[in-house]
Amino acid sequence: MGQLEGKVALVTGAARGQGRSHAVRLAEEGADVIAVDLCSKPETTKYKGSTREDLDQTVREIEKFDRRAHAVVADVRNLGELEAAVSEGIAELGRLDTVVANAGIFSSAPLHELSEDQWDEMIDINLSGVWKTMRATVPHLIQQGEGGSIILISSTGGIQGFPNFAHYVAAKHGVTGLARTASNELGQYSIRCNSIHPTSVLTDMIDNEPMYKLFRPDLEHPTQDDFREACQGAMNTLPVPWVDAVDISNGVVWLASDAARYVTGIALPIDAGALSKV
């Protein structure tokens, strides 16, 4: 029997990358999953967007563990779409126990060169979208009356600053604040809220040429090998350039489980030592 047998989790940004990994690991531990994703490319990003086919693949991977999945195409910027997705998912799967606000985007430019569109879309998805996910789910958790676990995926950029993506760092700092505030507000209902702070995770969000060029601006067309070499030793104290999505998902499972039943309000680094690097 898994750690989350009989539970239901909602995961945003579930079509691929970290979101898919979180959804599948939760299913592996026994949870049914409400899987939400935009399934298109946000306008200010330069990497490929997720698709409905990606979301369907997440469903198939959940079902390999004999768990149920309710997949919904919805935009975390749209509260009405999220509320409908949550209500439909609970109607189909019976309850809600865990919320993983994972959906996010990345773009970059020096802060004085960011466009308003880049700033607005980043804040709308990476910060307001997290609050809207909470706004759509918390009333159900309170009404259910059995507590719950809310897990907000922030970043090492939610604790420290980085050059060339001020809008991302600002949004992720906001997510950290949301988690800390929610832990205080929702503790009376036995609802826990924590944030996770990954270092670089090798997903489509960073595995692309525009990101490579941030680290190797001297090259016209840097490769993943160039990116790996530039990251090795630069980001983390452990000798790895990045971590895998499942490393973050294992933290999600722990925070969702009874093993962390008295853990709330923490900012959990899964960062290969990035935050302690001198």
C-alpha positions as MATLAB code, in Angstrom:
seq = 'MGQLEGKVALVTGAARGQGRSHAVRLAEEGADVIAVDLCSKPETTKYKGSTREDLDQTVREIEKFDRRAHAVVADVRNLGELEAAVSEGIAELGRLDTVVANAGIFSSAPLHELSEDQWDEMIDINLSGVWKTMRATVPHLIQQGEGGSIILISSTGGIQGFPNFAHYVAAKHGVTGLARTASNELGQYSIRCNSIHPTSVLTDMIDNEPMYKLFRPDLEHPTQDDFREACQGAMNTLPVPWVDAVDISNGVVWLASDAARYVTGIALPIDAGALSKV';
ca = [
       0.000    0.000    0.000;
       1.312    3.426   -0.952;
       1.701    6.426    1.316;
      -1.274    8.200   -0.318;
      -3.751    5.384   -0.751;
      -7.313    6.708   -1.009;
      -6.187   10.320   -1.465;
      -6.910   12.696   -4.344;
      -4.381   15.273   -5.511;
      -4.680   18.196   -7.901;
      -1.601   19.135   -9.935;
      -1.352   22.190  -12.192;
       1.047   22.201  -15.121;
       0.604   18.440  -15.238;
       1.099   17.831  -18.958;
       4.866   17.395  -18.822;
       8.043   18.209  -16.916;
       7.835   18.568  -13.166;
       4.037   18.570  -13.216;
       3.834   15.200  -14.942;
       6.466   13.817  -12.613;
       4.554   15.022   -9.534;
       1.274   13.579  -10.827;
       2.817   10.208  -11.631;
       4.703    9.905   -8.319;
       1.540   10.784   -6.397;
      -0.304    8.080   -8.358;
       2.508    5.616   -7.683;
       1.893    6.198   -3.975;
      -1.835    5.534   -4.370;
      -3.437    8.908   -5.132;
      -5.983    9.643   -7.833;
      -5.112   12.843   -9.694;
      -6.868   15.899  -11.090;
      -4.392   16.926  -13.808;
      -4.663   20.509  -15.069;
      -2.664   22.174  -17.828;
      -2.893   25.067  -20.280;
      -1.836   22.828  -23.192;
      -0.561   25.718  -25.286;
       2.393   28.103  -25.442;
       2.316   31.302  -23.358;
       3.104   34.252  -25.594;
       6.306   35.510  -23.966;
       8.107   32.158  -23.678;
      10.609   30.913  -26.240;
      10.414   27.162  -25.664;
       7.713   24.866  -27.017;
       4.382   24.787  -25.242;
       2.643   21.752  -23.801;
      -0.113   20.029  -25.763;
      -3.267   18.052  -25.148;
      -1.315   15.005  -26.294;
       1.184   15.661  -23.498;
      -1.646   15.806  -20.959;
      -3.131   12.579  -22.323;
       0.265   10.931  -21.890;
       0.292   12.006  -18.240;
      -3.092   10.330  -17.830;
      -1.772    7.116  -19.363;
       1.191    7.133  -17.000;
      -1.083    7.660  -13.996;
      -3.292    4.790  -15.122;
      -0.285    2.439  -15.240;
      -0.489    2.481  -11.443;
      -4.192    1.570  -11.570;
      -5.156    5.034  -10.391;
      -7.814    7.341  -11.808;
      -7.085   10.640  -13.522;
      -9.360   13.539  -14.374;
      -7.592   15.708  -16.950;
      -8.698   19.258  -17.676;
      -7.356   21.893  -20.045;
      -7.517   25.086  -17.975;
      -5.541   28.297  -17.565;
      -4.338   29.133  -14.053;
      -4.866   32.806  -14.958;
      -8.607   32.134  -15.189;
     -10.241   31.552  -11.800;
     -13.502   30.374  -13.357;
     -11.729   27.680  -15.357;
      -9.881   26.510  -12.269;
     -13.034   26.428  -10.144;
     -14.783   24.352  -12.812;
     -11.830   21.967  -13.070;
     -11.733   21.487   -9.300;
     -15.499   20.942   -9.007;
     -15.516   18.469  -11.909;
     -12.527   16.604  -10.521;
     -14.002   16.286   -7.053;
     -17.330   15.160   -8.515;
     -15.547   12.407  -10.436;
     -12.903   11.352   -7.921;
     -14.831   11.976   -4.711;
     -12.659   14.274   -2.627;
      -9.538   16.471   -2.511;
      -6.581   16.066   -0.181;
      -3.499   17.538   -1.818;
      -2.964   20.582   -4.025;
       0.272   20.988   -5.976;
       0.501   24.449   -7.540;
       3.219   23.712  -10.045;
       2.285   25.553  -13.260;
       4.881   28.114  -14.252;
       6.819   29.694  -17.093;
      10.271   31.138  -17.675;
      11.650   33.982  -19.754;
      14.645   36.256  -19.353;
      16.032   39.738  -19.930;
      17.813   42.364  -17.808;
      15.196   44.007  -15.612;
      15.462   47.338  -17.442;
      14.867   45.571  -20.773;
      11.895   43.399  -19.760;
       8.755   44.200  -21.702;
       5.499   44.840  -19.903;
       4.114   41.725  -21.566;
       6.954   39.605  -20.159;
       6.442   41.038  -16.675;
       2.661   40.751  -16.728;
       2.512   37.212  -18.077;
       5.130   36.020  -15.599;
       3.312   37.483  -12.606;
      -0.083   36.358  -13.929;
       1.001   32.718  -14.257;
       3.767   32.197  -11.699;
       2.240   34.193   -8.846;
      -1.399   35.071   -9.452;
      -1.962   31.610  -10.935;
      -0.716   30.044   -7.710;
      -3.073   32.193   -5.631;
      -5.972   31.376   -7.978;
      -5.195   27.677   -7.629;
      -5.427   28.103   -3.865;
      -8.560   30.233   -4.174;
     -10.246   27.488   -6.186;
      -9.255   24.633   -3.872;
      -9.070   25.900   -0.288;
     -12.866   26.290    0.139;
     -13.281   22.604   -0.772;
     -10.600   21.543    1.700;
     -12.207   23.593    4.470;
     -15.676   22.283    3.676;
     -14.444   18.712    3.565;
     -13.206   19.167    7.121;
     -10.375   16.623    7.031;
      -7.361   18.870    6.610;
      -5.105   18.687    3.603;
      -1.707   19.542    2.162;
      -0.982   22.447   -0.186;
       2.408   22.385   -1.891;
       3.599   25.420   -3.820;
       6.466   24.912   -6.247;
       8.718   27.934   -5.888;
      12.447   27.983   -6.747;
      15.827   28.803   -5.308;
      14.845   32.086   -6.970;
      12.121   32.338   -4.335;
      14.803   32.800   -1.675;
      17.694   34.506   -3.469;
      18.133   36.798   -6.446;
      19.446   35.978   -9.918;
      20.418   38.329  -12.739;
      18.410   38.506  -15.962;
      15.073   37.226  -14.671;
      13.853   39.699  -12.079;
      10.216   39.026  -12.955;
      10.649   35.289  -12.301;
      12.467   35.906   -9.021;
       9.823   38.404   -7.901;
       7.031   35.931   -8.657;
       8.774   33.063   -6.882;
       9.467   35.214   -3.819;
       5.744   35.946   -3.815;
       4.978   32.230   -3.855;
       7.169   31.768   -0.799;
       5.193   34.472    0.982;
       1.898   32.903   -0.018;
       2.936   29.583    1.509;
       4.024   31.161    4.775;
       0.844   33.208    5.072;
      -1.418   30.286    4.153;
       0.198   28.089    6.782;
      -0.846   30.646    9.395;
      -4.358   31.167    8.054;
      -5.206   27.524    7.363;
      -3.599   25.747   10.302;
      -6.843   26.036   12.255;
      -8.407   23.724    9.645;
      -5.490   21.245    9.798;
      -4.530   22.327    6.291;
      -0.774   22.468    5.846;
       0.959   24.687    3.294;
       4.625   24.492    2.309;
       6.823   25.636   -0.557;
       9.493   23.658   -2.397;
      12.565   25.366   -3.813;
      14.285   23.416   -6.596;
      17.572   24.273   -8.201;
      17.651   23.862  -11.994;
      15.544   20.885  -13.103;
      16.122   19.403  -16.550;
      12.744   19.954  -18.207;
      11.655   21.719  -21.391;
      11.661   25.003  -19.469;
      15.457   25.058  -19.252;
      16.460   22.479  -21.859;
      16.418   24.897  -24.793;
      18.796   27.159  -26.683;
      17.666   30.503  -25.197;
      18.494   29.144  -21.742;
      21.804   27.725  -22.961;
      22.706   31.201  -24.237;
      22.147   32.734  -20.799;
      25.028   30.608  -19.594;
      27.097   30.675  -22.790;
      26.473   34.088  -24.400;
      29.822   33.735  -26.159;
      28.437   30.990  -28.423;
      26.035   31.617  -31.288;
      24.348   28.217  -30.979;
      25.295   26.594  -27.666;
      24.305   22.971  -27.098;
      23.081   21.106  -24.055;
      26.660   19.901  -23.528;
      27.824   23.525  -23.448;
      25.052   24.296  -20.968;
      26.001   21.306  -18.815;
      29.645   22.376  -18.744;
      28.705   25.942  -17.802;
      26.362   24.791  -15.032;
      28.707   22.182  -13.598;
      30.006   23.672  -10.389;
      28.434   27.066  -11.050;
      24.983   26.524   -9.509;
      25.242   23.790   -6.894;
      27.662   22.635   -4.201;
      27.060   19.015   -5.178;
      28.818   18.114   -8.441;
      25.721   18.093  -10.664;
      24.567   20.722  -13.178;
      20.894   20.126  -12.411;
      18.526   17.642  -10.784;
      15.768   15.455  -12.213;
      12.056   16.162  -11.909;
      11.543   13.053   -9.780;
      13.857   14.511   -7.129;
      11.332   17.303   -6.633;
       8.416   14.883   -6.849;
       9.806   12.841   -3.974;
       9.601   15.985   -1.844;
       6.028   16.546   -3.028;
       5.086   13.020   -1.959;
       6.641   13.516    1.469;
       4.829   16.803    2.080;
       1.551   15.247    0.905;
       1.941   12.223    3.180;
       1.286   11.615    6.857;
       5.065   11.409    7.314;
       4.933   15.231    7.158;
       1.653   15.596    9.053;
       3.074   18.269   11.378;
       5.168   20.058    8.767;
       3.762   23.397    7.679;
       5.092   26.809    6.722;
       8.506   25.561    5.616;
      10.511   26.472    2.525;
      12.009   23.116    1.524;
      15.125   23.361   -0.665;
      15.744   20.485   -3.067;
      18.686   22.265   -4.546;
      21.867   20.147   -4.567;
      23.257   22.730   -2.165;
      22.617   25.759   -4.379;
      21.332   27.937   -1.545;
      24.392   27.233    0.608;
      26.910   27.869   -2.172;
      29.410   30.582   -1.334;
];
